[in-house]
Amino acid sequence: MPDPSPKLPTPDPSDSPRHSGPVRGRGKKGGGRRESGGGRPRSSASLFFAVVIAIGVGLFLFERSNATGKSVSYSRFLQEVRENNVAKVTLKGERISGEWERRPEPKAEFENTFTTVIPLPALGDSVLTALLEEHGVEINGEPTQIETSTYILLYLGMGGAALLVMILILRRSADPMGGGGMIGSFIKSGAKEFREDDKRVTFDDVAGMEQAKGELMEVVEFLKAPEKFTRLGAEIPKGVLLMGSPGTGKTLLAKATAGEAKVPFYSINGSEFIQMFVGVGASRVRDLFKTARETSPCIIFVDEIDAVGRERGSGLGGGHDEREQTLNQILGEMDGFSPSEAVIVIAATNRPDVLDPALLRPGRFDRHIQVDKPNKAGRVGILKVHTRKVPLAAEVDLEDVAAGSIGFSGAELKNLVNEAALHATRAERKAVTMNDFEEARDRVLMGATREEVMSGHERRMTAYHEAGHALIAWVLPTLDPVHKVTIIPRGRALGVTQLLPDEERHHFGERRMRDHLAMAMGGRAAEKLVFDEFSAGAEDDLNRSTQLARKMVAHWGMSEKVGPVAFRQGETHPFLGKEMQTGRHFSDETARQIDDEIRAVLMGASDRATQILSERREDLDRISQLLLERESISREDMGDLLGEREVHPDDAAEAARQEAEDRHRMNGQPGVDAVDAGLDGPNDDADGAAEPSKPEPASVAD
């Protein structure tokens, strides 16, 4: 039985403290980075340039040796001919060589012999021959042929260059897996390596994912003490699949797992396996897993594995498709792990629905961990991690910041802290204040403010549009509270009405959805009510409302005429997100009914919005007037203007339930439910629709 706790390779002292370059195939016996090929490519290149230079010098000297006499200009040559100072000449191509009758003046600059070159326009000119004959010059001619020595020198140069190129190719191809080779570097995996001596990320750096960390602690314990599991015949999962939305910390979680286990960590993106040449992806997979086995125990992390692990059998490219070959190689490598090889493969994706079933079966990625967006406690922990090096003012309460950032992922919270620090820097403050966090949150949710000059009519129309959204959101208690209303252009919008939830929500009922549609139609209804026309600023409202209404009717069964049936449009397709074709599995009559019901839902929402705004026209005018004066109003301003907001009946019932439970608990009795307490519980029909993700702060941009 092999040693259950193999020693980790010792890093070479010559390595830099942090190495994240391509994997070099370090084995257990040497911690240094292996460079295949040594210095041979460099010496071969130097030899090649030396040979080329030698050939050039030889050709130059050879030409100089063929040229006899002092070189003179063609004009001086003709002058000397006319002065009868040329004894004889020899014509060879465009070159003329000959002897003087007497050395021209100044004699120090000339020799007894000379050479000159006929200019291109004068070649073939019979006047030159006549001129030479007229002045009694002896004319000789030689054929323009290449000397034997020139041929020898030319052949030697070409042969030497070809031989040198062949030597370079053979040397670079001799070790295909070498790091310095031409072919070897092309098929290497390119994975970034982080070793034990690097700056480690641990679970202390990861917050808001307690359940996921607990799942991965078993992986850490197996890498540290595998005998704890093997003594009872247990086997640790070979692969762990992290699933979650972008920015939830999947990559950070994988790095923390390797940091806790203190083992090498190889990170690569799934798209790096795919290349234009067939077979390269599979070769890179083999190289990566070969290196991992040599440095085990270790962790391989494949980010965005859906780029290479999508479902096979689509018919595009057939069985020889490069992606399928790469996926087959990954499957084979994961099956090839022996029980003694402590190599864990962790992969991350935000599209688990498109992965090949063979990749998800037990024995491969048999442990699936869902990484969700953090709750309030998780957001507080994440904010504490990211504010370690950020000086905070005494007034800053991270609990309040977390309460106002419902729906934020870990990456978004990090960006929130960074934006707050940048805002404080621009204001030349020494510490980050709550106002900086407020401004940063508005920038993240609504976009940066921009200078936009609007006419008085446009500002007034924008103010009424946003006031319509805000008033309906304030009146309907099922909707999230209004956080801020502004007519300052932000991002691509001329105005924004932002709703910010007070609590985590996991279910969305039909009543709340219909209220949301009425709120979305509020801006358009206000324009029609005040200006008797619609504007193009409601385009985004109509798009979002139509999408929500279509899901209510065709997906969630919230229409009596259509019924409790889910109609999905589009065939599944694994290589294009399962939505390539636009076919449908229902009749034209059903499609017409769906369209009619969607239209009816939207028309009902529009009529409801118009009715609410008509009944509260004075409040609409007051909100719009305040917007024109201040440009931005907050939740507190809305409360001062309209009074306290009505409490939703479900929220009142929940508060009464908690009060009854607390009262009975104090009396030593078990808690009672809402029915026993004589209260109406939540409406089951209203909470019938559930969405898979947590709600994010809503905003209406126009």
C-alpha positions as CSV (number, residue, x, y, z in Angstrom):
1,M,0.0,0.0,0.0
2,P,1.5,3.3,-0.9
3,D,2.3,6.0,1.6
4,P,-1.0,7.6,2.5
5,S,0.5,11.0,3.0
6,P,3.1,11.5,0.3
7,K,5.5,14.4,0.7
8,L,4.9,17.5,-1.3
9,P,7.6,18.5,-3.8
10,T,10.1,21.0,-2.4
11,P,10.1,24.2,-4.3
12,D,13.4,25.2,-5.9
13,P,15.0,28.3,-4.2
14,S,15.5,29.9,-7.6
15,D,11.8,30.0,-8.3
16,S,10.1,33.3,-7.7
17,P,7.8,33.6,-4.6
18,R,4.7,33.6,-6.8
19,H,4.6,31.6,-10.0
20,S,1.5,31.5,-12.2
21,G,3.1,30.7,-15.5
22,P,2.4,27.7,-17.7
23,V,2.8,24.3,-16.1
24,R,6.3,22.9,-16.6
25,G,5.8,19.3,-15.5
26,R,7.6,19.5,-12.2
27,G,8.1,16.0,-10.7
28,K,8.4,14.9,-7.1
29,K,12.2,14.7,-7.2
30,G,12.8,18.3,-8.2
31,G,11.0,21.4,-7.1
32,G,12.6,23.6,-9.7
33,R,11.0,24.5,-13.0
34,R,12.0,22.2,-15.8
35,E,12.8,24.0,-19.1
36,S,12.9,21.5,-21.9
37,G,15.6,22.0,-24.5
38,G,18.0,23.9,-22.4
39,G,19.9,26.5,-24.4
40,R,19.9,24.7,-27.7
41,P,17.4,26.8,-29.6
42,R,19.3,30.0,-28.7
43,S,22.7,28.5,-29.8
44,S,21.2,27.2,-33.0
45,A,19.7,30.6,-33.8
46,S,23.1,32.2,-33.2
47,L,24.8,29.7,-35.5
48,F,22.1,30.3,-38.2
49,F,22.7,34.1,-38.2
50,A,26.5,33.6,-38.2
51,V,26.2,31.4,-41.3
52,V,24.0,33.9,-43.1
53,I,26.4,36.8,-42.3
54,A,29.4,34.7,-43.5
55,I,27.6,33.9,-46.8
56,G,26.8,37.6,-47.3
57,V,30.4,38.7,-46.6
58,G,31.7,36.0,-49.0
59,L,29.5,37.1,-51.8
60,F,30.5,40.8,-51.3
61,L,34.2,40.0,-51.3
62,F,33.8,37.8,-54.4
63,E,32.1,40.6,-56.3
64,R,34.8,43.0,-55.2
65,S,37.4,40.6,-56.4
66,N,35.9,40.5,-59.9
67,A,35.9,44.3,-60.2
68,T,39.3,45.4,-61.5
69,G,40.5,49.0,-61.4
70,K,39.3,52.3,-59.9
71,S,35.6,52.8,-60.1
72,V,34.6,56.0,-62.0
73,S,31.4,57.6,-63.0
74,Y,29.8,57.0,-66.4
75,S,29.9,60.7,-67.2
76,R,33.7,60.9,-66.4
77,F,34.2,57.8,-68.6
78,L,32.5,59.5,-71.6
79,Q,34.5,62.6,-71.0
80,E,37.8,60.7,-71.1
81,V,36.6,58.9,-74.3
82,R,36.0,62.2,-76.0
83,E,39.4,63.4,-74.9
84,N,41.0,60.3,-76.5
85,N,42.3,59.1,-73.1
86,V,40.8,55.6,-73.2
87,A,43.1,52.9,-74.6
88,K,40.8,49.9,-74.6
89,V,37.6,48.6,-72.9
90,T,36.0,45.3,-72.1
91,L,32.2,45.2,-72.1
92,K,30.6,42.7,-69.8
93,G,26.8,43.2,-69.3
94,E,26.3,46.6,-67.8
95,R,29.9,46.8,-66.5
96,I,32.8,48.4,-68.5
97,S,36.4,47.9,-67.5
98,G,39.5,49.2,-69.3
99,E,42.8,51.1,-69.4
100,W,43.7,54.8,-69.6
101,E,46.1,56.2,-72.2
102,R,47.4,58.3,-69.4
103,R,46.2,58.6,-65.8
104,P,43.6,61.4,-65.6
105,E,44.1,64.5,-63.4
106,P,44.4,64.5,-60.4
107,K,46.5,61.4,-60.8
108,A,46.4,60.6,-57.1
109,E,42.7,59.7,-57.4
110,F,43.0,57.4,-60.4
111,E,44.8,54.2,-61.3
112,N,45.9,52.9,-64.7
113,T,42.8,50.8,-65.0
114,F,39.2,51.7,-64.3
115,T,35.7,50.3,-64.1
116,T,32.3,51.8,-64.5
117,V,28.6,50.8,-64.8
118,I,26.4,51.7,-67.8
119,P,23.1,53.3,-66.5
120,L,19.9,51.5,-67.2
121,P,18.6,53.8,-70.0
122,A,21.9,53.6,-71.8
123,L,22.0,49.8,-72.1
124,G,21.8,48.7,-75.7
125,D,22.6,52.2,-76.9
126,S,24.6,51.9,-80.2
127,V,25.9,55.5,-79.9
128,L,28.4,54.3,-77.2
129,T,30.0,51.8,-79.5
130,A,30.2,54.4,-82.3
131,L,31.7,56.9,-80.0
132,L,34.4,54.4,-78.9
133,E,35.2,53.5,-82.5
134,E,35.4,57.2,-83.4
135,H,38.1,57.8,-80.8
136,G,40.1,54.6,-81.6
137,V,39.3,52.7,-78.5
138,E,40.0,48.9,-78.6
139,I,36.7,47.2,-77.8
140,N,36.5,43.7,-76.3
141,G,33.4,41.8,-75.0
142,E,32.9,38.9,-72.5
143,P,29.7,36.8,-72.0
144,T,27.6,37.6,-68.9
145,Q,27.9,34.2,-67.3
146,I,28.2,33.3,-63.7
147,E,31.6,32.0,-62.6
148,T,32.0,28.5,-61.3
149,S,33.1,29.9,-57.9
150,T,29.9,31.8,-57.7
151,Y,27.9,28.7,-58.2
152,I,29.9,26.9,-55.5
153,L,29.4,29.7,-53.1
154,L,25.7,29.9,-53.8
155,Y,25.1,26.2,-53.4
156,L,27.1,26.1,-50.2
157,G,25.0,28.9,-48.8
158,M,21.6,27.5,-49.7
159,G,22.6,24.0,-48.6
160,G,23.9,25.3,-45.3
161,A,20.8,27.3,-44.6
162,A,18.5,24.3,-45.4
163,L,20.6,22.0,-43.2
164,L,20.4,24.5,-40.3
165,V,16.6,24.8,-40.6
166,M,16.3,21.0,-40.5
167,I,18.4,20.8,-37.4
168,L,16.3,23.4,-35.7
169,I,13.1,21.6,-36.5
170,L,14.5,18.2,-35.4
171,R,15.8,19.7,-32.1
172,R,12.5,21.4,-31.3
173,S,10.4,18.3,-32.2
174,A,12.6,15.8,-30.5
175,D,10.9,16.3,-27.1
176,P,7.2,17.0,-27.9
177,M,6.4,17.6,-24.2
178,G,9.3,20.0,-23.7
179,G,8.5,23.5,-22.7
180,G,10.9,25.1,-25.2
181,G,9.9,23.1,-28.3
182,M,7.8,24.5,-31.1
183,I,5.4,21.6,-31.2
184,G,5.6,21.0,-27.5
185,S,4.6,24.5,-26.6
186,F,1.6,24.3,-28.9
187,I,0.2,21.2,-27.3
188,K,1.0,22.1,-23.7
189,S,-2.0,22.7,-21.5
190,G,-1.1,26.3,-20.5
191,A,-2.5,25.8,-17.0
192,K,-1.5,28.3,-14.4
193,E,0.2,26.7,-11.4
194,F,0.0,27.9,-7.8
195,R,2.1,26.0,-5.3
196,E,2.3,25.7,-1.6
197,D,5.0,28.4,-1.3
198,D,2.8,30.9,-3.2
199,K,0.5,33.4,-1.4
200,R,-2.3,31.1,-0.4
201,V,-6.0,31.7,-0.3
202,T,-7.7,30.0,2.6
203,F,-11.3,29.6,3.7
204,D,-10.7,32.7,5.9
205,D,-10.7,34.7,2.7
206,V,-14.0,33.2,1.6
207,A,-17.3,34.5,3.2
208,G,-20.9,34.0,2.5
209,M,-20.6,30.3,1.4
210,E,-20.6,28.3,4.5
211,Q,-22.5,25.4,3.1
212,A,-20.2,25.1,0.1
213,K,-17.2,25.4,2.3
214,G,-18.5,22.6,4.5
215,E,-18.9,20.4,1.4
216,L,-15.3,21.0,0.3
217,M,-13.8,20.4,3.7
218,E,-14.1,16.7,3.0
219,V,-11.9,17.2,0.0
220,V,-9.3,19.1,2.1
221,E,-9.3,16.3,4.7
222,F,-8.8,13.7,2.1
223,L,-5.8,15.4,0.6
224,K,-4.4,15.9,4.1
225,A,-5.1,12.5,5.6
226,P,-6.5,10.0,3.0
227,E,-6.1,7.1,5.5
228,K,-9.0,8.5,7.4
229,F,-11.3,7.6,4.5
230,T,-9.6,4.6,3.0
231,R,-9.6,2.6,6.3
232,L,-13.4,2.2,6.0
233,G,-13.3,1.7,2.3
234,A,-14.6,5.2,1.5
235,E,-13.6,7.0,-1.7
236,I,-13.5,10.7,-2.1
237,P,-15.3,12.1,-5.2
238,K,-12.9,12.4,-8.1
239,G,-14.6,15.5,-9.3
240,V,-16.5,18.4,-7.7
241,L,-18.8,20.6,-9.8
242,L,-19.4,24.2,-8.6
243,M,-22.6,25.6,-10.0
244,G,-23.7,29.2,-9.6
245,S,-24.2,32.6,-11.2
246,P,-21.2,34.6,-12.4
247,G,-19.4,36.4,-9.6
248,T,-20.5,34.2,-6.7
249,G,-17.0,33.1,-5.9
250,K,-16.6,29.6,-7.5
251,T,-12.9,30.2,-8.6
252,L,-12.1,31.7,-5.2
253,L,-13.6,28.7,-3.5
254,A,-11.5,26.3,-5.5
255,K,-8.3,28.3,-4.7
256,A,-9.2,28.3,-1.0
257,T,-9.6,24.5,-1.1
258,A,-6.1,24.1,-2.5
259,G,-4.8,26.6,0.0
260,E,-6.3,24.8,3.0
261,A,-5.0,21.5,1.7
262,K,-1.5,23.0,1.0
263,V,-1.2,21.3,-2.3
264,P,-0.3,22.5,-5.9
265,F,-3.2,24.1,-7.7
266,Y,-3.6,24.0,-11.5
267,S,-6.1,26.5,-13.0
268,I,-7.2,26.5,-16.7
269,N,-10.2,27.8,-18.6
270,G,-12.3,25.3,-20.6
271,S,-11.9,27.4,-23.7
272,E,-8.1,27.0,-23.7
273,F,-8.4,23.4,-24.6
274,I,-10.2,24.1,-27.9
275,Q,-8.0,25.1,-30.9
276,M,-8.4,25.2,-34.6
277,F,-6.3,22.1,-35.1
278,V,-8.0,18.8,-34.4
279,G,-6.3,16.8,-31.6
280,V,-4.6,19.8,-29.8
281,G,-7.3,19.9,-27.1
282,A,-6.9,16.2,-26.3
283,S,-3.1,16.6,-26.2
284,R,-3.4,19.5,-23.7
285,V,-5.7,17.4,-21.5
286,R,-3.2,14.6,-21.5
287,D,-0.4,17.0,-20.6
288,L,-2.3,18.6,-17.8
289,F,-3.3,15.3,-16.2
290,K,0.2,13.9,-16.6
291,T,1.7,16.9,-14.8
292,A,-1.0,16.6,-12.1
293,R,-0.1,12.9,-11.5
294,E,3.6,13.8,-11.2
295,T,2.8,16.4,-8.5
296,S,0.1,14.7,-6.6
297,P,-1.6,15.3,-4.3
298,C,-2.9,18.3,-6.2
299,I,-6.1,20.0,-7.4
300,I,-7.0,20.7,-11.0
301,F,-9.5,23.5,-11.5
302,V,-11.3,23.9,-14.9
303,D,-13.2,27.1,-15.1
304,E,-16.2,27.5,-17.5
305,I,-16.1,23.8,-18.2
306,D,-19.3,24.2,-20.3
307,A,-17.0,25.5,-23.1
308,V,-15.6,22.0,-23.5
309,G,-18.1,19.7,-21.7
310,R,-21.3,20.4,-23.6
311,E,-23.6,17.6,-24.5
312,R,-22.4,15.4,-27.4
313,G,-24.4,14.1,-30.3
314,S,-25.5,17.3,-31.8
315,G,-24.6,16.3,-35.4
316,L,-22.4,19.3,-35.9
317,G,-18.9,18.1,-36.9
318,G,-19.7,14.5,-36.4
319,G,-17.8,12.2,-34.1
320,H,-14.5,13.9,-35.0
321,D,-15.4,17.3,-33.7
322,E,-12.6,18.8,-31.7
323,R,-14.7,19.6,-28.7
324,E,-16.0,16.0,-28.5
325,Q,-12.5,14.6,-28.8
326,T,-11.4,16.9,-25.9
327,L,-14.4,15.9,-23.8
328,N,-13.7,12.2,-24.5
329,Q,-10.1,12.7,-23.3
330,I,-11.3,14.4,-20.1
331,L,-13.6,11.5,-19.4
332,G,-10.9,9.0,-20.0
333,E,-8.4,10.8,-17.8
334,M,-10.8,11.0,-14.9
335,D,-11.6,7.3,-15.3
336,G,-7.8,6.6,-15.3
337,F,-7.1,7.8,-11.8
338,S,-6.0,5.0,-9.5
339,P,-7.2,5.0,-5.8
340,S,-3.7,5.9,-4.7
341,E,-3.5,9.1,-6.8
342,A,-4.7,12.1,-4.8
343,V,-5.8,14.2,-7.7
344,I,-9.0,16.2,-7.3
345,V,-10.7,17.8,-10.3
346,I,-12.9,20.9,-9.5
347,A,-14.9,22.5,-12.2
348,A,-17.1,25.6,-12.3
349,T,-20.0,26.5,-14.6
350,N,-23.0,28.7,-14.7
351,R,-24.7,26.5,-17.3
352,P,-25.0,23.0,-15.7
353,D,-28.0,22.2,-17.9
354,V,-25.9,22.0,-21.1
355,L,-23.2,19.6,-19.7
356,D,-22.9,16.1,-21.0
357,P,-24.5,13.5,-18.8
358,A,-21.4,11.3,-19.0
359,L,-19.5,14.2,-17.3
360,L,-22.0,14.3,-14.4
361,R,-22.3,10.6,-13.6
362,P,-20.9,9.1,-10.4
363,G,-17.2,8.5,-10.7
364,R,-16.5,11.7,-12.4
365,F,-18.2,15.0,-11.3
366,D,-20.3,13.1,-8.9
367,R,-20.5,15.9,-6.2
368,H,-22.5,19.0,-7.3
369,I,-22.3,22.1,-5.1
370,Q,-24.6,25.0,-5.7
371,V,-23.0,28.4,-5.0
372,D,-25.8,30.9,-4.6
373,K,-25.7,34.6,-4.0
374,P,-25.1,35.4,-0.3
375,N,-27.8,36.2,2.2
376,K,-27.5,39.2,4.6
377,A,-25.1,37.4,7.0
378,G,-23.0,36.3,4.0
379,R,-22.9,39.8,2.6
380,V,-21.7,41.2,5.9
381,G,-18.9,38.6,5.9
382,I,-17.9,39.4,2.4
383,L,-17.9,43.1,3.1
384,K,-15.7,42.5,6.1
385,V,-13.2,40.6,3.9
386,H,-13.0,43.3,1.2
387,T,-12.8,46.2,3.7
388,R,-9.8,44.8,5.6
389,K,-7.5,47.3,3.9
390,V,-10.1,50.1,3.5
391,P,-10.2,52.7,6.2
392,L,-13.8,53.1,7.3
393,A,-15.4,56.1,9.1
394,A,-16.9,55.5,12.5
395,E,-20.4,55.9,11.1
396,V,-20.1,53.1,8.6
397,D,-22.2,50.1,9.6
398,L,-21.6,47.1,7.3
399,E,-24.9,45.6,8.5
400,D,-26.7,48.6,6.9
401,V,-24.6,48.3,3.7
402,A,-25.5,44.6,3.5
403,A,-29.2,45.3,4.1
404,G,-29.2,47.7,1.2
405,S,-27.4,45.3,-1.2
406,I,-29.8,42.4,-1.5
407,G,-29.2,40.4,-4.6
408,F,-25.5,41.4,-4.9
409,S,-23.0,38.6,-5.6
410,G,-19.5,38.5,-4.1
411,A,-17.9,40.1,-7.1
412,E,-20.5,42.9,-7.0
413,L,-19.9,43.5,-3.3
414,K,-16.2,43.8,-4.0
415,N,-16.9,46.3,-6.8
416,L,-19.2,48.2,-4.4
417,V,-16.4,48.6,-1.8
418,N,-14.0,49.6,-4.6
419,E,-16.4,52.2,-6.0
420,A,-17.0,53.6,-2.5
421,A,-13.2,53.9,-2.0
422,L,-12.8,55.7,-5.3
423,H,-15.6,58.1,-4.5
424,A,-14.0,58.9,-1.1
425,T,-10.7,59.4,-2.9
426,R,-12.2,61.8,-5.4
427,A,-13.7,63.8,-2.4
428,E,-10.2,63.8,-0.8
429,R,-11.5,62.1,2.4
430,K,-9.2,60.0,4.6
431,A,-11.9,57.4,5.3
432,V,-14.9,55.9,3.5
433,T,-18.2,57.1,4.7
434,M,-21.8,55.8,4.4
435,N,-22.5,58.5,1.8
436,D,-19.7,57.0,-0.3
437,F,-21.3,53.6,-0.1
438,E,-24.7,55.1,-1.0
439,E,-23.2,56.8,-4.1
440,A,-21.3,53.6,-5.0
441,R,-24.5,51.6,-4.8
442,D,-26.4,54.0,-7.0
443,R,-23.5,53.9,-9.5
444,V,-23.5,50.1,-9.6
445,L,-27.3,49.8,-9.8
446,M,-28.3,52.7,-12.0
447,G,-25.0,53.7,-13.8
448,A,-22.8,56.7,-13.6
449,T,-24.3,60.1,-13.9
450,R,-23.8,61.9,-17.2
451,E,-24.2,65.5,-18.3
452,E,-27.2,65.7,-20.5
453,V,-28.9,69.0,-21.4
454,M,-32.6,68.5,-21.8
455,S,-35.2,71.1,-22.7
456,G,-37.8,72.2,-20.2
457,H,-40.5,70.0,-21.8
458,E,-38.3,66.9,-21.8
459,R,-37.4,67.4,-18.2
460,R,-41.1,67.8,-17.3
461,M,-42.1,64.7,-19.2
462,T,-39.3,62.7,-17.7
463,A,-40.3,63.9,-14.2
464,Y,-44.0,62.8,-14.7
465,H,-42.8,59.5,-16.2
466,E,-40.7,58.7,-13.1
467,A,-43.3,60.0,-10.8
468,G,-45.8,57.6,-12.3
469,H,-43.5,54.6,-11.6
470,A,-42.8,55.8,-8.1
471,L,-46.4,56.6,-7.1
472,I,-47.7,53.2,-8.1
473,A,-44.8,51.4,-6.4
474,W,-45.6,53.3,-3.2
475,V,-49.3,52.6,-3.4
476,L,-49.1,48.8,-4.1
477,P,-47.8,47.2,-0.9
478,T,-46.6,43.9,-2.6
479,L,-43.8,45.8,-4.4
480,D,-40.4,46.6,-2.9
481,P,-40.1,50.0,-1.3
482,V,-39.0,53.0,-3.5
483,H,-35.3,53.7,-2.7
484,K,-34.6,56.6,-5.0
485,V,-36.2,58.4,-7.9
486,T,-34.1,60.6,-10.1
487,I,-34.3,62.5,-13.4
488,I,-30.5,62.9,-13.6
489,P,-29.4,60.9,-16.6
490,R,-27.6,57.7,-15.5
491,G,-26.1,55.2,-17.9
492,R,-28.3,55.1,-20.9
493,A,-31.4,56.3,-19.2
494,L,-32.8,59.8,-18.8
495,G,-34.4,58.9,-15.5
496,V,-34.5,56.0,-13.0
497,T,-36.9,54.8,-10.4
498,Q,-35.1,52.3,-8.1
499,L,-36.8,49.8,-5.8
500,L,-34.8,48.2,-3.1
501,P,-36.2,45.1,-1.2
502,D,-36.1,45.1,2.6
503,E,-35.8,41.3,2.9
504,E,-34.8,38.2,1.0
505,R,-37.5,36.9,-1.3
506,H,-37.6,33.4,-2.8
507,H,-41.1,33.2,-4.2
508,F,-43.0,35.6,-6.4
509,G,-46.8,35.3,-6.5
510,E,-49.1,36.2,-9.3
511,R,-50.5,39.2,-7.4
512,R,-47.0,40.7,-7.0
513,M,-46.2,40.1,-10.7
514,R,-49.4,41.9,-11.8
515,D,-48.6,44.8,-9.4
516,H,-45.1,44.9,-11.0
517,L,-46.7,45.1,-14.4
518,A,-48.9,48.0,-13.3
519,M,-45.8,49.8,-11.9
520,A,-43.9,49.3,-15.1
521,M,-46.8,50.8,-17.1
522,G,-47.0,53.7,-14.7
523,G,-44.6,55.9,-16.6
524,R,-46.4,55.4,-19.9
525,A,-49.8,56.0,-18.2
526,A,-48.6,59.2,-16.6
527,E,-47.4,60.6,-20.0
528,K,-50.8,59.9,-21.5
529,L,-52.7,61.3,-18.6
530,V,-50.7,64.6,-18.4
531,F,-49.5,65.2,-22.0
532,D,-52.1,63.1,-23.9
533,E,-49.4,61.3,-25.8
534,F,-46.9,58.4,-25.4
535,S,-43.1,58.8,-25.8
536,A,-40.4,56.5,-26.9
537,G,-38.9,56.5,-23.4
538,A,-41.2,53.6,-22.4
539,E,-39.6,51.2,-24.8
540,D,-37.6,49.3,-22.0
541,D,-40.7,49.2,-19.8
542,L,-42.7,47.6,-22.6
543,N,-40.0,45.0,-23.4
544,R,-39.6,43.9,-19.8
545,S,-43.4,43.8,-19.2
546,T,-43.9,41.7,-22.3
547,Q,-41.3,39.2,-21.2
548,L,-42.8,38.9,-17.8
549,A,-46.4,38.6,-19.2
550,R,-45.3,35.9,-21.6
551,K,-43.8,33.9,-18.8
552,M,-46.9,34.3,-16.7
553,V,-49.1,33.0,-19.5
554,A,-47.0,30.5,-21.3
555,H,-44.6,29.2,-18.6
556,W,-46.2,29.5,-15.2
557,G,-49.9,28.8,-16.0
558,M,-51.3,32.1,-14.7
559,S,-54.0,32.4,-17.4
560,E,-57.4,30.8,-17.1
561,K,-57.9,30.5,-20.9
562,V,-54.5,29.0,-21.6
563,G,-54.6,26.8,-18.5
564,P,-51.9,25.2,-16.3
565,V,-49.7,24.3,-19.3
566,A,-46.0,25.2,-20.0
567,F,-45.4,26.0,-23.6
568,R,-41.7,26.1,-24.5
569,Q,-40.7,27.6,-27.7
570,G,-37.5,26.4,-29.3
571,E,-35.7,23.1,-29.5
572,T,-32.9,22.2,-27.2
573,H,-29.5,22.4,-28.7
574,P,-26.4,21.8,-26.6
575,F,-23.9,23.8,-28.5
576,L,-25.8,27.0,-28.7
577,G,-27.3,27.2,-25.3
578,K,-30.1,24.8,-26.2
579,E,-32.1,27.5,-28.1
580,M,-30.9,27.3,-31.7
581,Q,-34.2,26.5,-33.4
582,T,-37.4,28.4,-33.1
583,G,-39.9,25.5,-33.5
584,R,-42.8,25.0,-31.2
585,H,-44.9,22.1,-30.0
586,F,-48.4,23.7,-30.0
587,S,-50.9,24.7,-32.6
588,D,-51.4,28.1,-34.3
589,E,-54.7,28.4,-32.4
590,T,-52.9,28.0,-29.1
591,A,-50.3,30.5,-30.1
592,R,-53.0,33.0,-30.9
593,Q,-54.6,32.4,-27.5
594,I,-51.2,32.9,-25.8
595,D,-50.8,36.2,-27.7
596,D,-54.3,37.3,-26.8
597,E,-53.8,36.5,-23.2
598,I,-50.4,38.4,-23.1
599,R,-52.1,41.4,-24.6
600,A,-55.0,41.2,-22.1
601,V,-52.5,41.0,-19.2
602,L,-50.6,44.1,-20.4
603,M,-53.8,46.0,-21.2
604,G,-55.2,45.2,-17.8
605,A,-51.9,46.5,-16.2
606,S,-52.0,49.7,-18.2
607,D,-55.7,50.4,-17.3
608,R,-54.9,49.7,-13.7
609,A,-52.0,52.1,-13.7
610,T,-54.1,54.8,-15.4
611,Q,-56.9,54.4,-12.8
612,I,-54.5,54.7,-9.9
613,L,-52.8,57.8,-11.3
614,S,-56.1,59.4,-12.1
615,E,-57.4,58.9,-8.6
616,R,-54.2,60.3,-7.1
617,R,-53.5,63.0,-9.7
618,E,-52.5,65.5,-7.0
619,D,-49.9,63.2,-5.5
620,L,-48.5,62.7,-9.1
621,D,-48.2,66.4,-9.6
622,R,-46.5,66.9,-6.2
623,I,-43.9,64.1,-6.8
624,S,-43.1,65.5,-10.3
625,Q,-42.8,69.0,-9.0
626,L,-40.4,67.9,-6.3
627,L,-38.4,66.0,-8.9
628,L,-38.1,69.1,-11.0
629,E,-36.9,71.1,-8.0
630,R,-34.4,68.5,-6.5
631,E,-33.8,66.2,-9.5
632,S,-33.5,63.3,-7.0
633,I,-35.8,62.2,-4.1
634,S,-35.3,59.4,-1.6
635,R,-37.5,57.0,0.3
636,E,-37.7,59.5,3.2
637,D,-38.8,62.2,0.8
638,M,-41.6,60.0,-0.5
639,G,-42.7,59.3,3.0
640,D,-42.9,62.9,3.9
641,L,-44.8,63.7,0.8
642,L,-47.3,60.8,0.7
643,G,-47.3,59.5,4.3
644,E,-46.5,56.1,5.6
645,R,-46.6,53.3,3.1
646,E,-49.3,50.6,3.5
647,V,-48.1,47.3,4.9
648,H,-48.7,44.2,2.8
649,P,-51.2,41.8,4.4
650,D,-48.8,38.9,4.2
651,D,-46.2,40.9,6.0
652,A,-48.7,41.9,8.7
653,A,-49.7,38.2,9.1
654,E,-46.0,37.2,9.5
655,A,-45.4,39.9,12.1
656,A,-48.5,38.8,14.1
657,R,-47.3,35.2,13.8
658,Q,-43.9,36.0,15.2
659,E,-45.5,38.0,18.0
660,A,-47.8,35.1,18.9
661,E,-44.9,32.7,18.9
662,D,-42.9,34.9,21.2
663,R,-45.8,35.3,23.6
664,H,-46.5,31.6,23.8
665,R,-42.8,30.8,24.1
666,M,-42.6,33.2,27.1
667,N,-45.5,31.3,28.7
668,G,-43.8,28.0,28.1
669,Q,-46.1,26.8,25.3
670,P,-45.0,25.8,21.8
671,G,-45.5,28.2,19.0
672,V,-48.7,28.3,17.0
673,D,-49.3,28.9,13.4
674,A,-51.3,31.7,11.8
675,V,-54.5,29.7,11.6
676,D,-54.5,28.7,15.3
677,A,-53.8,32.4,16.2
678,G,-56.9,33.4,14.3
679,L,-54.9,35.1,11.5
680,D,-55.0,34.7,7.8
681,G,-51.9,33.0,6.5
682,P,-50.2,33.8,3.3
683,N,-52.2,33.3,0.1
684,D,-51.1,30.1,-1.4
685,D,-52.2,31.2,-4.9
686,A,-50.2,34.4,-4.6
687,D,-47.1,32.5,-3.8
688,G,-47.4,29.8,-6.4
689,A,-44.7,31.0,-8.7
690,A,-41.1,30.5,-7.8
691,E,-38.0,31.6,-9.5
692,P,-34.6,29.8,-9.1
693,S,-32.6,32.9,-8.2
694,K,-32.9,35.5,-5.5
695,P,-34.4,38.8,-6.3
696,E,-32.2,41.7,-7.2
697,P,-32.9,45.4,-6.6
698,A,-35.4,46.4,-9.3
699,S,-35.1,49.6,-11.2
700,V,-37.1,51.2,-14.0
701,A,-34.8,53.1,-16.4
702,D,-36.4,55.3,-19.1
